[in-house]
Amino acid sequence: MHTGTDAGTDTTAHRLGTSRTLWDLVASRAALTPDRPVFLQGDRTLTFGELRAGAERVAAGLYARGVRPGTVVAWQLPTRVETVLLSFALARLGAVQSPVIPFYRDREVGFALRAAEAEFFAVPGTWRGFDHTGMARRLGAKGVFEAYDALPEGDPARLPPPPAEGTSVRWIYWTSGTTSAPKGVLHTDRSLIAGGACLAHALRLAPGDVGSVAFPYAHIGGPDYTVMLLLYGIPAVLFEHFALPAALPDYRRHGVTVAGGSTAFYSMFLAEQRKQPGERIIPTLRLLAGGGAPKPPEVYHAVVREMGVQLAHGYGMTEVPMITMGDPEDTAENLATTEGRPPGGMEVRIVDGEVRLRGEAVCRGYLDPAQTAESFDEDGFLRTGDLGHLTGGGHLVLTGRRKDVIIRKGENISAKEIEDLLHRYPGVGDVAVIGLPDAERGERVCAVVEPAVPPSGDGELTLEAVTEYLRAAGLSVHKLPEQLEVVDALPRGATLRKVLKYRLRERFADGGR
């Protein structure tokens, strides 16, 4: 059995990171370690060699149906081995693929299909009680086919040559569209490889590591994470539907060493750990890692203290899948309070407090040229809308979003500053601080709290108790919340479970419950 001699070394990973296209990367890894597993799901194992061979057969099947280089193919599929095979089959053909999160419905899906001018649409049939095929027909989608547990296949000998370059736009990803129509974000194979390489090198992976994909593969994190696996030749466990504690047996069975996703995932693992303190819920786990949402310092300290593992958090977005990443060997202070450092090739510029970015991992713009012109400055830097600063050591500290600044009586207040303090308050599981319209102040500060589960500490969740705590913590008086709302659960997005603050503003703007 040939498994290769340099499977997981940094030298090999850096060399593979120069691949022109994603298909070049798949072919190179398959030649090195064909019999090593890349994805594990239930009782199924897909090796690197099987990924290449299977994707070629599916590419041939798609080619027979009329998919050609440049053909736009949308797919709305759950996190499954078949989804990975379909995506890499499209990469083999040089098609333009537009992944759509499985939880999106008529409004978002219809917009994506129309804006991308999709010529084919792959759906899972009826999945988790929802008829995706029916929705596709209702929306008048073209070339609809089901791709849940069976994929079209053909003879790879009939395929044209694979794409020769990776700088053409071949990916259209979609922003969440929580406040307006989604934006179509344009990526190339090279921008995705660059983003995945940042993640891979920062986490200091070893040949024996086993990762996990607990988020939708249709998220920008799907190829980001897969690039990491291809560079280092390690496997990951796929979760079609992630929920705890139901997923824990698969984490243990496959010996997962690296898990995570985003801050919400860290909190879910912590909640499970607190049910059995002193007994590690995943004995093989050494690292939680993720990004996509702010990480309060207290979450870092709680993970290290209670789970006995390291936590490395990063900063990314649909437009730039990986911007910075925490180094597991960095200091606790840097890991708790910063988003890590950018890799070589990622330029970070702070302009009037806003983080701006330029580099190979940055998207090529948006489907709408007007949005592209608005989002890039005269030097070609992407305006992120995030506020932050760089430390003397080059670490990035995020302080909030431009739209997350509360202006009370003409004074700017950072929601994140208050949230970080409240995460330390006993009894708080999660918190979102928002600004609400106020005739006298312009905006008033409102803290919306989700209680800890299981209950922890003896902190009373009242406005008086919370403001007293914040005063003692040194928060300026003008930043103190003037309204406290306790909810069973904060509203979250379907991908990385970010808190949807716009829903809270809508709910509580007029004192609603």
C-alpha positions, 0 to 999 in steps of 0.5 A, spaced: 500 500 500 503 506 497 501 512 502 507 517 500 513 519 504 512 526 506 505 526 507 504 531 513 510 535 513 510 543 512 515 543 506 510 538 503 504 543 505 508 549 502 509 546 496 502 544 495 500 551 497 503 553 490 498 549 486 495 553 480 488 550 481 484 546 486 484 540 482 491 541 481 491 540 489 487 534 489 491 531 484 497 532 487 495 530 494 492 523 491 499 522 488 502 523 494 497 519 499 492 515 495 490 511 501 490 516 506 483 518 509 480 525 507 473 524 510 470 520 515 462 520 515 458 515 519 461 508 517 464 511 510 471 513 509 473 517 503 481 517 501 484 522 497 485 517 491 477 516 492 476 523 492 480 524 485 477 518 482 470 519 484 470 526 482 472 525 475 467 520 474 462 525 477 465 530 472 464 526 466 457 525 468 456 532 469 459 533 462 454 528 459 449 533 461 452 539 458 456 542 464 462 545 461 468 550 463 464 556 465 457 553 466 454 556 472 452 550 477 448 552 483 448 547 489 444 547 495 446 541 499 448 538 506 455 536 509 456 530 505 461 526 502 457 526 495 457 534 496 464 534 496 465 529 490 460 534 486 464 540 488 470 537 486 467 534 480 465 542 478 472 544 480 475 539 475 471 541 469 472 548 470 465 550 471 463 556 476 459 553 482 455 557 486 454 554 493 447 556 497 446 554 504 441 548 505 437 552 510 436 558 505 429 558 502 425 561 497 427 569 497 435 567 498 435 561 493 431 565 488 435 571 488 441 567 488 439 563 482 437 569 478 443 573 480 448 568 478 444 566 472 445 558 474 444 553 468 443 547 473 441 547 480 443 541 485 438 539 491 438 534 496 430 532 494 426 532 501 431 534 507 430 535 514 422 535 512 423 541 507 422 539 499 428 542 496 426 540 489 419 543 490 422 549 491 426 549 485 421 547 481 417 553 484 422 558 483 423 556 475 430 553 476 434 551 470 437 544 470 434 541 477 437 535 479 437 531 486 444 529 488 443 527 496 446 519 495 447 518 488 451 523 483 451 522 475 457 518 473 461 517 466 467 515 463 473 520 465 476 518 458 471 523 455 473 529 459 476 535 456 483 537 460 482 540 467 483 548 467 490 550 466 489 556 471 486 558 477 485 566 477 478 566 473 472 567 477 469 560 478 466 561 485 460 565 487 458 565 495 453 569 498 453 573 504 447 572 509 443 577 506 440 579 513 438 586 512 438 586 504 438 582 498 445 577 499 451 579 495 454 575 490 462 574 492 466 572 487 472 567 488 477 564 484 481 557 486 487 561 488 483 565 493 480 559 496 487 556 496 490 562 499 485 562 505 486 555 506 493 555 507 493 561 512 488 556 516 493 550 515 499 553 517 497 557 523 494 551 526 501 547 526 498 541 524 501 534 525 500 528 521 496 524 526 491 530 527 483 529 525 479 535 524 471 536 523 466 539 519 460 541 523 458 547 519 455 547 512 460 545 507 456 550 502 459 555 507 466 559 505 469 555 510 468 548 506 473 549 501 477 553 506 477 547 511 478 542 505 484 546 502 487 545 509 486 537 509 489 537 502 495 541 504 497 536 510 494 530 508 489 529 514 482 527 515 476 530 518 469 528 520 463 530 516 457 532 520 450 532 516 447 535 522 451 538 528 448 537 535 450 536 542 451 531 545 448 527 539 455 528 535 460 526 541 460 519 539 463 520 532 468 525 535 470 520 540 470 514 535 474 517 530 479 520 535 478 528 533 483 532 535 481 539 532 474 541 533 470 548 533 467 552 528 465 559 531 464 562 538 457 559 538 460 552 537 466 553 543 460 555 548 456 549 546 462 544 547 463 548 554 456 547 556 457 539 555 463 539 558 460 543 564 455 537 565 461 532 567 467 536 570 473 533 570 472 528 565 474 530 558 468 530 553 472 528 547 479 525 550 483 526 544 481 533 543 487 538 543 485 544 540 478 548 538 479 553 532 474 557 528 472 564 526 467 568 523 464 571 529 467 575 535 470 571 541 470 574 548 476 573 552 472 569 557 470 564 552 478 563 551 480 562 558 473 558 560 475 553 554 482 552 557 481 552 564 475 547 563 476 543 557 483 542 558 485 544 551 487 550 547 483 555 543 486 558 537 481 563 534 481 567 527 478 572 523 475 571 516 469 573 512 465 570 506 469 576 502 476 573 505 475 566 508 481 567 512 485 573 514 488 572 521 489 566 525 491 565 532 497 561 533 496 555 538 503 556 541 502 564 542 501 567 549 495 566 553 494 574 552 494 574 545 490 568 544 485 571 549 484 578 546 486 578 539 485 575 532 492 572 531 496 575 526 495 575 518 500 570 514 505 573 509 501 576 503 495 579 507 496 586 507 492 589 513 491 597 513 487 601 519 484 607 516 480 611 520 479 605 525 477 601 519 480 594 518 482 594 510 485 588 506 489 586 500 492 580 498 491 573 494 485 571 499 481 577 498 475 576 493 475 579 486 469 583 488 461 582 487 457 580 482 454 587 482 459 592 479 457 597 483 458 594 490 465 592 488 466 599 487 463 601 493 467 596 497 474 597 495 478 603 496 483 607 491 489 602 493 485 596 492 484 594 499 477 591 501 473 595 506 471 590 511 466 595 516 470 592 522 473 596 527 480 594 530 487 596 531 494 592 530 498 591 536 506 592 536 507 585 535 502 585 529 496 582 532 490 584 530 485 586 535 477 587 533 473 592 537 467 592 533 463 593 527 462 600 524 454 599 524 455 596 531 457 603 534 452 606 539 452 613 539 449 616 545 448 623 546 454 624 541 459 619 544 461 613 541 460 606 545 463 600 543 458 594 543 463 589 544 467 592 550 460 591 554 459 584 551 466 582 553 465 584 560 458 581 561 461 574 558 464 574 565 458 575 569 455 569 573 449 566 569 450 569 563 451 564 557 451 569 551 450 576 550 448 581 545 449 589 546 445 593 541 443 601 540 435 602 540 432 609 538 431 614 543 428 621 543 432 624 548 439 620 547 439 618 540 440 611 542 440 608 548 444 601 550 440 595 551 443 588 553 440 582 551 442 576 555 441 569 554 442 565 561 448 560 562 446 552 561 446 549 565 445 555 570 452 557 573 454 562 579 449 566 583 449 573 579 442 576 578 440 577 571 437 584 573 439 591 570 441 594 577 445 588 578 448 588 571 450 595 572 453 595 579 457 589 576 459 593 570 461 599 574 465 595 579 469 593 572 471 600 571 466 601 565 464 608 564 458 611 566 455 613 560 456 606 557 452 603 562 446 599 559 439 602 560 435 596 558 436 589 560 432 583 556 433 576 558 431 571 552 431 564 552 435 564 546 439 569 542 437 569 534 442 566 530 444 565 523 444 558 520 451 557 518 456 559 524 450 561 528 452 568 529 447 572 533 442 576 528 442 583 532 438 586 527 432 581 529 433 584 536 433 591 534 426 590 531 424 586 537 426 591 542 426 598 539 419 599 541 419 595 548 417 589 545 418 582 548 
